[in-house]
């Protein structure tokens, strides 16, 4: 039976508020999906009549607005490709329905046999930033107690890890925005680095209107993105650095702030440490030198620094970072440089200024707080901290030594798949790692080398297509729970309709498996019961949820963590002190890191005439993450049915590439073939690919699995590639199939 419900969008961390109303009863999926959705052929995205009617709801973040993805989100609830029964892959490679009892026995047997043969850590778990707080919390507990493995991490490692590490280093705590989003409305200056909110979270741009009208918006992006276009006609400044030089640019801005006397000396003295070392570290980055490295004119660097300082003195300044500057092997240091700049200007801890980072996934904030990261326990506690281990063990009712130590971050976890001392049996929840991971060909090869792969999903994603067993789970409108948005505000997800008869919540699955594995502690399938346990486990931690309950959220009360029991929460962090023992923020000197020299295309059978260029990746307005959901929505797929490589007309002309030509983009890891989109919005030495598409259009065939040494973040945004006109235009049209074993490397 369906009903009306106030809830939030299933996509990004803006978590736009919406109301779901029922115009009809649920139409069950006709057949379980058996193949991944193709990247083209819009007919494959069924034009279903949504089972629920979506309307925007007034809320501080979205003010009633939704993007195209949000408006069409209900289309997927009764999509004919929905997986509604457990599916077991046969020897012929075809997935066929089985019953739940058999499915649970198969998982239990695979876990026991794998661990008996190879040890506890031979079973791994890969989670996702789309899981509710309750499911993320229970997944960490399930992995460590029921499976007894340390091998758990999640796709947030690909999203927020560098910003999180920088925030912990500087402030002692990581909350994406340490202030409500509405605080941006009255800013005089906002500098946004590496984020294209106009396409990734369109309702966000309402909060930029004031600063744009004041001419104070500064966008740092190698592309003239939709967000960068807001700086036109007096709206502000667009700084267009060479890819991979954001850290140098930030050091240059700090140099100007220090040497032109723009720093907030009183704030630095009273509320920070490490200033002298930072002064020395930026001394070599005067504007003219930075111009020679980044391509950003020296006077534009000076103007930006002056605007930020002037805004801080007048109406308020904010510095915001996104994945474009964080998804690098020096991403933590780059985010640290942005924080250093904000501290020099006295922005954090102010009522009208600040620094923040824009969380990407729907529960990217809550998903990294409660235990599915390799090195963390609930409440953002370090798994190596004896006091933290003792507290959580007490809540779980187990001896402290029962809890394993730290595991492997995502890239290392995936590299271990099928290896002699690695993971041999993997459970994947809410993540399409076959498309979303760096060096995707190697990841797919790793998946195929496993003894047993279990994927929990509601569609046949590219990862699910590789699975031995697929377990059908609930979609967002079919479940209760909580999520935490980009501001650190805890929100309620409410059920609006009953799920298909064969689908189950991940909480139910984990509870049944824990029982079969005779696991210690308790595993409830009721979300509110799990949340009550999460409150206890988080109490006293950095991300303390102990003062939050379902009743207050249902009353519409704002709940920003930390929210200790008896408090009123913390909408704005750092007003009185930072989270380090001395109450001060730590400024850490950083410097650019030398990158690996790529293999050249000559001497290995590749076209020696191919042009070496820098690949950057990102999102499109119509699609989300790996596209496993949005490529199934007919309206969205019709608008963006395929990946296109964006290339500057001058670069294209030098290679004989015209608009719509098929282009080969390749490196030592793989090859992508897709149509060209000529645009002056991209730098001439750079090409751009969206990462929402699989197979021969998969941008992550080309991205490198090199990682930031602090955060474990992969190098998504700076990869050398060889670009050329595809030799045979007809033969190079992308094919709609899963990568074959022979293509993986």
Secondary structure, DSSP 8 states (H G I E B T S, - for coil): ----EEEE-SSSTT--EEEEE-SS-----SS---S---SS-GGGS-----SSEEEE---TTTTT---HHHHTGGGGGG-TT---SEEEE-TTS-EEEE-HHHHHHHHHHHHHHHHHHH-GGGEEEEE-TTS-HHHHHHHHHIIIIIS----EEEGGGGTTHHHHHHHHHHHSS--SBSS-GGGGGG-SEEEEES--HHHHSGGGGGGGHHHHHTT-EEEE-SS--TTGGGGTTTTEEEE---TT-HHHHHHHHHHHHHHTT-S-HHHHHHHEE-HHHHHHHHTT--HHHHHHHH---HHHHHHHHHHHHHHHHTT-EEEEE-HHHHSSTTHHHHHHHHHHHHHHTT-TT-SS-EEEE---STTTTGGGTSS-STTEETTTEETT-HHHHHHHHHHHTS-GGGS------HHHHHHTTTSTTS-SEEEEES--HHHHSSSHHHHHHHHHT-SEEEEEESS--TTGGG-SEEEEB--GGG--EEEE-TTSBEEEE---S---TT-B-HHHHHHHHHHHTT-SS---S-HHHHHHHHHHHHTTSSS--TT--HHHHHTT---BS---TTS---SSTTSS--SSTTS-EE--------------STTTTS-TT-EEEEEEEE--TT--TTSTTGGG-HHHHHHS-S-EEEE-HHHHHHTT--TT-EEEEEETTEEEEEEEEE-TTS-TTEEEEES---GGG-GGGTSEEEE-TTT--EE-S-EEEEEEE-S-TTTTS---S---GGG--
